[in-house]
């Protein structure tokens, strides 16, 4: 559970913005979306390797 201490005289909009930012950083929504359907470990590994290859390719292009 997220707790956002509200300071004396603080605007509620500002506190709400702090809450939303903190909520995004926890990654709760990404985790829930990821759990909506099961993906096999081999598929997850393959996607992770493909992502690493893509990023490495971008870095290699940047060096040239």
ZAPA-31079 format. One record per residue (C-alpha): x, y, z. Coordinates in steps of 0.1 Angstrom, whole numbers, plus 2048, in hexadecimal, padded with zeros to 3 digits. Example, Ala and Ser with C-alpha at 12.3 -4.5 7.8 and 13.67 -1.06 7.14 Angstrom:
+-----+-----+-----+
|   X |   Y |   Z |
+-----+-----+-----+
| 87B | 7D3 | 84E |
| 889 | 7F5 | 847 |
+-----+-----+-----+
//
This chain:
+-----+-----+-----+
|   X |   Y |   Z |
+-----+-----+-----+
| 800 | 800 | 800 |
| 80E | 822 | 7F6 |
| 80F | 83D | 811 |
| 813 | 861 | 806 |
| 817 | 879 | 823 |
| 805 | 89A | 81C |
| 817 | 8B9 | 829 |
| 804 | 8D5 | 83B |
| 7F4 | 8EB | 821 |
| 7FE | 8D6 | 804 |
| 7E8 | 8D6 | 7E5 |
| 7D5 | 8B6 | 7E0 |
| 7DD | 8B6 | 7BB |
| 802 | 8B6 | 7C3 |
| 7FE | 89A | 7DC |
| 7EA | 886 | 7C2 |
| 806 | 88C | 7A9 |
| 820 | 87E | 7C2 |
| 80A | 860 | 7C7 |
| 807 | 859 | 7A2 |
| 82C | 85C | 79D |
| 833 | 845 | 7BA |
| 81A | 82C | 7AD |
| 82A | 82C | 78B |
| 84C | 825 | 79A |
| 840 | 806 | 7AC |
| 836 | 7F6 | 78B |
| 816 | 7E8 | 798 |
| 803 | 7ED | 778 |
| 81E | 7DD | 763 |
| 81E | 7BF | 77A |
| 7F9 | 7BB | 778 |
| 7F9 | 7BD | 752 |
| 815 | 7A4 | 751 |
| 801 | 78B | 766 |
| 7E2 | 78D | 750 |
| 7EF | 770 | 73B |
| 809 | 756 | 741 |
| 828 | 757 | 72B |
| 840 | 739 | 72B |
| 862 | 73E | 739 |
| 872 | 736 | 718 |
| 85E | 751 | 707 |
| 868 | 76A | 722 |
| 88D | 761 | 71E |
| 88A | 764 | 6F8 |
| 87A | 787 | 6FB |
| 895 | 792 | 713 |
| 8B1 | 786 | 6FC |
| 8A1 | 797 | 6DE |
| 89E | 7B8 | 6F2 |
| 8C3 | 7B5 | 6FC |
| 8CD | 7AF | 6D8 |
| 8B9 | 7CD | 6CD |
| 8C8 | 7E4 | 6E7 |
| 8EB | 7D7 | 6DF |
| 8E5 | 7DF | 6BA |
| 8DB | 802 | 6C2 |
| 8FA | 807 | 6D8 |
| 910 | 7F9 | 6BC |
| 900 | 811 | 6A3 |
| 907 | 82E | 6BB |
| 92C | 826 | 6BD |
| 930 | 826 | 697 |
+-----+-----+-----+
//
